Amino acid sequence: MFPEYRDLISELKTSDRYFLNLFEKHNSLDQRIKNMESRHESGTQDEIEVLKKQKLAVKDELYALLQKISLTRIKT
């Protein structure tokens, strides 16, 4: 996810608790979706779709944070 921000992601995972929590939430949602789709965990198609929307919202927030931090660093 976001290879262009790989170094910044690594840094933020150790220095920014909010970012880390979002990152872990994204990974948790991703794993739940995979488990449901592979039938390792029960879930309806509607439940999977809700989780996918939540995951996308978290991913959008992560991307926005990365862009903001990256732009802030360029300006300073």
DAMOMO-V453681 format. One record per residue. N is the residue number from 0. PHI is phi in radians with two decimals (999 if undefined). OMEGA is omega in whole degrees, 0 to 359 (NA if undefined). BURIAL is # if it has 24 or more other ideal C-beta (glycine too) atoms within 12 Angstrom, else .. Layout:
N,PHI,OMEGA,BURIAL / N,PHI,OMEGA,BURIAL
This chain:
0,999,178,. / 1,0.93,182,. / 2,-1.04,180,. / 3,-1.20,180,. / 4,-1.98,185,# / 5,-0.92,181,. / 6,-1.16,179,. / 7,-1.12,178,# / 8,-1.06,179,# / 9,-1.03,180,. / 10,-1.13,184,. / 11,-1.18,178,# / 12,-1.11,179,# / 13,-1.76,186,. / 14,-2.03,185,. / 15,-2.23,184,. / 16,-1.05,180,. / 17,-1.08,179,. / 18,-1.06,180,# / 19,-1.03,179,. / 20,-1.08,177,. / 21,-1.11,181,# / 22,-1.06,179,# / 23,-1.18,177,. / 24,-1.11,178,. / 25,-1.03,181,# / 26,-1.14,179,. / 27,-1.14,177,. / 28,-1.09,179,# / 29,-1.02,181,. / 30,-1.16,178,. / 31,-1.09,179,# / 32,-1.08,178,# / 33,-1.05,180,. / 34,-1.11,179,. / 35,-1.21,181,# / 36,-1.17,179,. / 37,-1.62,177,. / 38,1.20,174,. / 39,-1.40,178,. / 40,-2.41,182,. / 41,-1.32,178,. / 42,3.10,178,. / 43,-1.46,177,. / 44,-1.08,178,. / 45,-1.12,178,. / 46,-1.12,178,. / 47,-1.09,180,# / 48,-1.10,177,. / 49,-1.09,180,. / 50,-1.11,179,# / 51,-1.11,178,. / 52,-1.17,177,. / 53,-1.10,180,. / 54,-1.08,179,# / 55,-1.12,178,. / 56,-1.10,178,. / 57,-1.16,179,# / 58,-1.09,177,. / 59,-1.07,179,. / 60,-1.17,177,. / 61,-1.04,181,# / 62,-1.10,179,# / 63,-1.08,177,. / 64,-1.09,180,# / 65,-1.07,179,# / 66,-1.09,182,. / 67,-1.07,181,. / 68,-1.14,180,# / 69,-1.08,179,. / 70,-1.15,178,. / 71,-1.06,181,. / 72,-1.21,180,. / 73,-1.18,183,. / 74,-1.28,183,. / 75,-1.71,NA,.
